[in-house]
Amino acid sequence: MRVDLHTHSTASDGTDPPAQVMRRAADAGLDVVALTDHDTLAGHAQARRALPPGLTLLPGMELSCRLGGRSVHMLAYNIGPGNTELAAECAAIVEARLSRARRMVEALRGLGVGITWAQVEALAGGGVVGRPHIAQAMTAAGAISSPEQAFTPEWIGTGGRAHVSRYAPDPQRAIGLIRGAGGAAVLAHPGAVSRSEKLSDETIAGLAAAGMAGLEVAHPDHDHAERERLGALATTLGLVPCGGSDDHGSLTGYRIGQETTAPEAYERLIAFVTNG
């Protein structure tokens, strides 16, 4: 069994529609794929309609959180659209995303970058607007040569000249919301050196005590040493060691299926949801 528990579509900041993500998952030889768009479940209906034979869709989402001024992402699995409290929190996060993105565009225009809010909205295509859409607009305007260059202190990277902070819940609150919706919470890319400062083992232990189900151990931004460390930590804390490609389509080089979750870990995650 091949299981990829972290993918994105045009419902947030991926480049392919949900149906195309499902087709690519099947072409990559996956048996199970989780669609985990940022702060939204909007792509799930299209993904289900397009599921190829033999491929299972695990409903998911990547919920934005903040801890001590740092951005933290919590993967939520096996959740549906019916929980009003989680839906309200997602709506608040998405509204904060929109406000932040508008302010970033204005800041960039003040720095001489010739982009408009209409261009960024068009790139989002009706999905949740995120910094990757701004980066694409900057690239199209010729301000940078590739979207990756936007995520630096010069532009919209954390602490950058045009960076703007936004609202997101504390990860412990996010875990409670996910559990309340009948789902399982897994900390996304906790050791990614290209992101904010790594969370300490003590902080992760606190999240485990709050009801978190797992850690994303296998991720493209984790080197071998980091995977070893996180795997050992997951064992110590009784957390499920998960893995996923964090595929965003062309933005990440169409890497769906390149990182996976072991079958036994996937079964443990499903058992966690089933047993509450």
C-alpha positions as a Markdown table, in Angstrom:
| # | Residue | x | y | z |
|---|---|---|---|---|
| 1 | Met | 0.0 | 0.0 | 0.0 |
| 2 | Arg | 1.3 | 3.5 | -1.0 |
| 3 | Val | -0.1 | 6.4 | 1.0 |
| 4 | Asp | 0.6 | 10.1 | 0.5 |
| 5 | Leu | -1.1 | 12.2 | 3.2 |
| 6 | His | -0.2 | 15.7 | 2.1 |
| 7 | Thr | -1.3 | 17.3 | -1.2 |
| 8 | His | -2.7 | 20.6 | -2.4 |
| 9 | Ser | -5.0 | 21.7 | -5.2 |
| 10 | Thr | -6.4 | 24.9 | -6.7 |
| 11 | Ala | -8.8 | 25.0 | -3.8 |
| 12 | Ser | -5.9 | 26.7 | -2.0 |
| 13 | Asp | -2.3 | 27.2 | -3.4 |
| 14 | Gly | -1.8 | 24.2 | -5.6 |
| 15 | Thr | -1.7 | 24.6 | -9.4 |
| 16 | Asp | -3.9 | 21.6 | -10.4 |
| 17 | Pro | -7.7 | 21.2 | -9.9 |
| 18 | Pro | -8.7 | 18.5 | -7.3 |
| 19 | Ala | -9.7 | 16.2 | -10.1 |
| 20 | Gln | -6.3 | 16.4 | -11.7 |
| 21 | Val | -4.6 | 15.8 | -8.4 |
| 22 | Met | -6.5 | 12.6 | -8.1 |
| 23 | Arg | -5.5 | 11.5 | -11.6 |
| 24 | Arg | -1.8 | 12.3 | -10.8 |
| 25 | Ala | -2.1 | 10.3 | -7.5 |
| 26 | Ala | -3.3 | 7.3 | -9.4 |
| 27 | Asp | -0.6 | 7.7 | -12.1 |
| 28 | Ala | 1.9 | 7.8 | -9.2 |
| 29 | Gly | 0.8 | 4.4 | -8.0 |
| 30 | Leu | -0.9 | 5.6 | -4.8 |
| 31 | Asp | -3.5 | 3.5 | -3.0 |
| 32 | Val | -4.5 | 6.3 | -0.6 |
| 33 | Val | -4.2 | 10.1 | -1.0 |
| 34 | Ala | -5.2 | 12.9 | 1.3 |
| 35 | Leu | -6.2 | 16.3 | -0.1 |
| 36 | Thr | -5.1 | 18.8 | 2.5 |
| 37 | Asp | -5.7 | 22.3 | 1.1 |
| 38 | His | -5.1 | 25.2 | 3.4 |
| 39 | Asp | -8.0 | 26.0 | 5.7 |
| 40 | Thr | -10.6 | 24.7 | 3.4 |
| 41 | Leu | -12.5 | 21.5 | 2.4 |
| 42 | Ala | -13.7 | 23.0 | -0.8 |
| 43 | Gly | -11.9 | 20.6 | -3.1 |
| 44 | His | -13.2 | 17.4 | -1.7 |
| 45 | Ala | -16.4 | 17.1 | -3.6 |
| 46 | Gln | -14.7 | 17.4 | -7.0 |
| 47 | Ala | -11.9 | 15.0 | -5.9 |
| 48 | Arg | -14.5 | 12.4 | -4.9 |
| 49 | Arg | -16.3 | 12.7 | -8.2 |
| 50 | Ala | -13.0 | 12.2 | -10.1 |
| 51 | Leu | -11.6 | 9.3 | -8.0 |
| 52 | Pro | -10.0 | 6.7 | -10.3 |
| 53 | Pro | -10.8 | 3.0 | -9.5 |
| 54 | Gly | -8.6 | 1.6 | -6.7 |
| 55 | Leu | -7.7 | 5.0 | -5.2 |
| 56 | Thr | -9.0 | 6.0 | -1.7 |
| 57 | Leu | -9.4 | 9.7 | -0.8 |
| 58 | Leu | -8.8 | 10.5 | 2.9 |
| 59 | Pro | -10.6 | 13.9 | 3.5 |
| 60 | Gly | -8.1 | 16.3 | 5.0 |
| 61 | Met | -7.1 | 19.9 | 5.5 |
| 62 | Glu | -4.0 | 21.9 | 6.5 |
| 63 | Leu | -5.1 | 24.2 | 9.3 |
| 64 | Ser | -3.0 | 27.4 | 9.8 |
| 65 | Cys | -1.9 | 28.0 | 13.4 |
| 66 | Arg | 0.3 | 30.4 | 15.3 |
| 67 | Leu | 2.5 | 29.7 | 18.3 |
| 68 | Gly | 4.6 | 32.4 | 19.9 |
| 69 | Gly | 4.5 | 34.5 | 16.8 |
| 70 | Arg | 5.6 | 31.5 | 14.6 |
| 71 | Ser | 3.5 | 29.9 | 11.9 |
| 72 | Val | 2.6 | 26.3 | 12.6 |
| 73 | His | 0.5 | 24.0 | 10.4 |
| 74 | Met | -1.7 | 21.2 | 11.6 |
| 75 | Leu | -2.9 | 18.6 | 9.2 |
| 76 | Ala | -6.5 | 17.4 | 9.9 |
| 77 | Tyr | -7.6 | 14.0 | 8.7 |
| 78 | Asn | -11.0 | 12.4 | 8.3 |
| 79 | Ile | -13.0 | 15.6 | 8.8 |
| 80 | Gly | -16.2 | 16.6 | 7.0 |
| 81 | Pro | -17.9 | 19.9 | 6.4 |
| 82 | Gly | -20.7 | 19.5 | 9.0 |
| 83 | Asn | -18.9 | 20.8 | 12.1 |
| 84 | Thr | -20.0 | 24.4 | 12.6 |
| 85 | Glu | -17.2 | 25.4 | 15.1 |
| 86 | Leu | -14.4 | 24.2 | 12.9 |
| 87 | Ala | -16.1 | 25.8 | 9.8 |
| 88 | Ala | -16.4 | 29.1 | 11.6 |
| 89 | Glu | -12.7 | 29.0 | 12.6 |
| 90 | Cys | -11.7 | 28.2 | 9.0 |
| 91 | Ala | -13.8 | 31.2 | 7.7 |
| 92 | Ala | -12.0 | 33.5 | 10.2 |
| 93 | Ile | -8.6 | 32.2 | 9.0 |
| 94 | Val | -9.5 | 32.6 | 5.4 |
| 95 | Glu | -10.7 | 36.2 | 5.9 |
| 96 | Ala | -7.5 | 36.9 | 7.7 |
| 97 | Arg | -5.6 | 35.4 | 4.8 |
| 98 | Leu | -7.4 | 37.7 | 2.4 |
| 99 | Ser | -6.8 | 40.8 | 4.4 |
| 100 | Arg | -3.1 | 39.9 | 4.8 |
| 101 | Ala | -2.7 | 39.3 | 1.1 |
| 102 | Arg | -4.2 | 42.6 | 0.2 |
| 103 | Arg | -1.9 | 44.4 | 2.6 |
| 104 | Met | 1.1 | 42.5 | 1.1 |
| 105 | Val | 0.1 | 43.5 | -2.4 |
| 106 | Glu | -0.1 | 47.2 | -1.3 |
| 107 | Ala | 3.3 | 46.9 | 0.4 |
| 108 | Leu | 4.8 | 45.4 | -2.7 |
| 109 | Arg | 3.3 | 48.2 | -4.9 |
| 110 | Gly | 4.9 | 50.7 | -2.5 |
| 111 | Leu | 8.2 | 49.0 | -3.2 |
| 112 | Gly | 7.8 | 49.4 | -6.9 |
| 113 | Val | 6.4 | 45.9 | -7.8 |
| 114 | Gly | 3.8 | 46.3 | -10.5 |
| 115 | Ile | 1.2 | 43.8 | -9.4 |
| 116 | Thr | -2.5 | 44.3 | -8.6 |
| 117 | Trp | -5.0 | 42.6 | -6.3 |
| 118 | Ala | -7.1 | 41.6 | -9.3 |
| 119 | Gln | -4.1 | 39.7 | -10.7 |
| 120 | Val | -3.5 | 37.8 | -7.5 |
| 121 | Glu | -7.2 | 36.9 | -7.2 |
| 122 | Ala | -7.2 | 35.6 | -10.8 |
| 123 | Leu | -4.2 | 33.4 | -10.0 |
| 124 | Ala | -6.0 | 32.0 | -7.0 |
| 125 | Gly | -8.9 | 31.0 | -9.4 |
| 126 | Gly | -11.5 | 31.1 | -6.6 |
| 127 | Gly | -9.4 | 29.2 | -4.1 |
| 128 | Val | -8.0 | 30.4 | -0.9 |
| 129 | Val | -5.5 | 33.2 | -1.6 |
| 130 | Gly | -2.0 | 32.6 | -0.3 |
| 131 | Arg | 1.5 | 33.9 | -0.6 |
| 132 | Pro | 2.3 | 31.6 | -3.5 |
| 133 | His | -0.3 | 33.4 | -5.6 |
| 134 | Ile | 1.5 | 36.7 | -4.8 |
| 135 | Ala | 4.8 | 35.1 | -5.6 |
| 136 | Gln | 3.4 | 34.0 | -9.0 |
| 137 | Ala | 2.2 | 37.5 | -9.7 |
| 138 | Met | 5.6 | 38.9 | -8.8 |
| 139 | Thr | 7.2 | 36.5 | -11.2 |
| 140 | Ala | 4.8 | 37.4 | -14.0 |
| 141 | Ala | 5.6 | 41.1 | -13.4 |
| 142 | Gly | 9.3 | 40.4 | -13.7 |
| 143 | Ala | 10.1 | 41.6 | -10.2 |
| 144 | Ile | 11.7 | 38.1 | -9.5 |
| 145 | Ser | 12.8 | 35.3 | -11.8 |
| 146 | Ser | 11.0 | 32.5 | -9.9 |
| 147 | Pro | 8.3 | 32.3 | -7.1 |
| 148 | Glu | 10.8 | 30.9 | -4.6 |
| 149 | Gln | 12.6 | 34.2 | -4.6 |
| 150 | Ala | 9.6 | 35.9 | -3.1 |
| 151 | Phe | 9.9 | 34.1 | 0.2 |
| 152 | Thr | 13.0 | 36.0 | 1.4 |
| 153 | Pro | 13.5 | 39.0 | 3.8 |
| 154 | Glu | 13.7 | 41.2 | 0.7 |
| 155 | Trp | 10.1 | 40.5 | -0.2 |
| 156 | Ile | 7.3 | 38.4 | 1.6 |
| 157 | Gly | 9.3 | 36.0 | 3.6 |
| 158 | Thr | 8.9 | 36.0 | 7.4 |
| 159 | Gly | 10.1 | 39.4 | 8.6 |
| 160 | Gly | 10.5 | 40.6 | 5.0 |
| 161 | Arg | 9.9 | 44.1 | 3.8 |
| 162 | Ala | 6.4 | 43.3 | 2.5 |
| 163 | His | 5.5 | 40.6 | 5.0 |
| 164 | Val | 2.3 | 40.9 | 7.0 |
| 165 | Ser | 1.3 | 38.8 | 10.0 |
| 166 | Arg | -2.2 | 37.4 | 10.3 |
| 167 | Tyr | -4.6 | 35.7 | 12.7 |
| 168 | Ala | -4.5 | 31.9 | 13.2 |
| 169 | Pro | -5.5 | 29.8 | 16.2 |
| 170 | Asp | -3.1 | 28.4 | 18.8 |
| 171 | Pro | -2.3 | 24.8 | 17.8 |
| 172 | Gln | -3.8 | 23.3 | 21.0 |
| 173 | Arg | -7.1 | 25.0 | 20.1 |
| 174 | Ala | -6.7 | 23.6 | 16.5 |
| 175 | Ile | -6.2 | 20.1 | 17.9 |
| 176 | Gly | -9.4 | 20.5 | 20.0 |
| 177 | Leu | -11.4 | 21.7 | 17.0 |
| 178 | Ile | -10.1 | 18.8 | 14.8 |
| 179 | Arg | -10.9 | 16.2 | 17.6 |
| 180 | Gly | -14.3 | 17.8 | 18.0 |
| 181 | Ala | -15.0 | 17.3 | 14.3 |
| 182 | Gly | -14.1 | 13.6 | 14.7 |
| 183 | Gly | -10.7 | 13.9 | 13.0 |
| 184 | Ala | -7.1 | 13.3 | 13.7 |
| 185 | Ala | -4.5 | 16.1 | 14.1 |
| 186 | Val | -0.9 | 15.7 | 12.8 |
| 187 | Leu | 1.8 | 18.3 | 13.0 |
| 188 | Ala | 3.0 | 19.3 | 9.5 |
| 189 | His | 6.7 | 19.5 | 8.6 |
| 190 | Pro | 7.8 | 20.2 | 12.2 |
| 191 | Gly | 11.5 | 20.0 | 11.3 |
| 192 | Ala | 11.6 | 21.9 | 8.0 |
| 193 | Val | 14.7 | 24.1 | 8.2 |
| 194 | Ser | 13.4 | 26.3 | 5.4 |
| 195 | Arg | 10.5 | 27.4 | 7.6 |
| 196 | Ser | 10.2 | 29.1 | 11.0 |
| 197 | Glu | 12.4 | 28.0 | 13.9 |
| 198 | Lys | 11.8 | 24.3 | 14.7 |
| 199 | Leu | 9.4 | 23.5 | 17.5 |
| 200 | Ser | 11.1 | 22.1 | 20.6 |
| 201 | Asp | 10.6 | 18.5 | 21.7 |
| 202 | Glu | 8.9 | 19.9 | 24.8 |
| 203 | Thr | 6.4 | 21.9 | 22.7 |
| 204 | Ile | 5.6 | 18.9 | 20.6 |
| 205 | Ala | 5.1 | 16.8 | 23.8 |
| 206 | Gly | 2.6 | 19.4 | 24.9 |
| 207 | Leu | 0.7 | 19.1 | 21.7 |
| 208 | Ala | 0.7 | 15.3 | 22.0 |
| 209 | Ala | -0.7 | 15.7 | 25.5 |
| 210 | Ala | -3.5 | 17.9 | 24.1 |
| 211 | Gly | -4.6 | 15.1 | 21.8 |
| 212 | Met | -2.5 | 15.3 | 18.7 |
| 213 | Ala | -2.4 | 12.0 | 16.8 |
| 214 | Gly | 0.8 | 12.2 | 14.8 |
| 215 | Leu | 3.9 | 13.9 | 13.4 |
| 216 | Glu | 4.8 | 14.3 | 9.8 |
| 217 | Val | 8.2 | 12.6 | 9.7 |
| 218 | Ala | 8.7 | 12.0 | 6.0 |
| 219 | His | 8.6 | 15.4 | 4.2 |
| 220 | Pro | 10.7 | 16.8 | 1.3 |
| 221 | Asp | 12.1 | 19.5 | 3.6 |
| 222 | His | 13.3 | 16.9 | 6.2 |
| 223 | Asp | 16.8 | 15.5 | 5.8 |
| 224 | His | 17.7 | 12.0 | 7.0 |
| 225 | Ala | 18.9 | 13.2 | 10.4 |
| 226 | Glu | 15.7 | 15.1 | 11.0 |
| 227 | Arg | 13.6 | 12.1 | 10.0 |
| 228 | Glu | 15.5 | 10.0 | 12.4 |
| 229 | Arg | 15.0 | 12.5 | 15.2 |
| 230 | Leu | 11.3 | 13.0 | 14.5 |
| 231 | Gly | 10.7 | 9.3 | 14.2 |
| 232 | Ala | 12.3 | 8.6 | 17.6 |
| 233 | Leu | 10.3 | 11.4 | 19.1 |
| 234 | Ala | 7.1 | 10.0 | 17.6 |
| 235 | Thr | 7.9 | 6.6 | 19.2 |
| 236 | Thr | 8.6 | 8.2 | 22.6 |
| 237 | Leu | 5.4 | 10.2 | 22.6 |
| 238 | Gly | 3.2 | 7.4 | 21.1 |
| 239 | Leu | 2.5 | 9.5 | 18.0 |
| 240 | Val | 1.8 | 8.2 | 14.5 |
| 241 | Pro | 4.8 | 8.8 | 12.1 |
| 242 | Cys | 3.2 | 10.1 | 8.9 |
| 243 | Gly | 4.6 | 11.2 | 5.6 |
| 244 | Gly | 3.5 | 13.1 | 2.5 |
| 245 | Ser | 4.8 | 14.9 | -0.5 |
| 246 | Asp | 3.3 | 18.4 | 0.2 |
| 247 | Asp | 2.7 | 18.5 | -3.5 |
| 248 | His | 1.6 | 21.8 | -4.9 |
| 249 | Gly | 1.7 | 20.8 | -8.6 |
| 250 | Ser | 4.1 | 22.8 | -10.8 |
| 251 | Leu | 5.2 | 24.9 | -7.8 |
| 252 | Thr | 6.9 | 21.9 | -6.2 |
| 253 | Gly | 7.8 | 20.0 | -9.3 |
| 254 | Tyr | 4.9 | 17.5 | -9.5 |
| 255 | Arg | 6.2 | 15.4 | -6.6 |
| 256 | Ile | 3.0 | 13.6 | -5.5 |
| 257 | Gly | 3.9 | 10.1 | -4.2 |
| 258 | Gln | 7.5 | 10.9 | -3.6 |
| 259 | Glu | 7.0 | 10.9 | 0.2 |
| 260 | Thr | 4.7 | 8.4 | 1.8 |
| 261 | Thr | 3.3 | 7.0 | 5.0 |
| 262 | Ala | 4.0 | 3.4 | 6.0 |
| 263 | Pro | 0.9 | 1.2 | 5.7 |
| 264 | Glu | 1.0 | 0.3 | 9.4 |
| 265 | Ala | 1.2 | 4.0 | 10.3 |
| 266 | Tyr | -1.8 | 4.7 | 8.1 |
| 267 | Glu | -3.8 | 1.9 | 9.8 |
| 268 | Arg | -2.9 | 3.4 | 13.2 |
| 269 | Leu | -4.1 | 6.8 | 12.1 |
| 270 | Ile | -7.4 | 5.4 | 10.9 |
| 271 | Ala | -7.7 | 3.5 | 14.2 |
| 272 | Phe | -7.1 | 6.7 | 16.1 |
| 273 | Val | -10.1 | 8.3 | 14.3 |
| 274 | Thr | -12.3 | 5.3 | 14.6 |
| 275 | Asn | -11.6 | 4.8 | 18.3 |
| 276 | Gly | -11.7 | 8.6 | 19.2 |
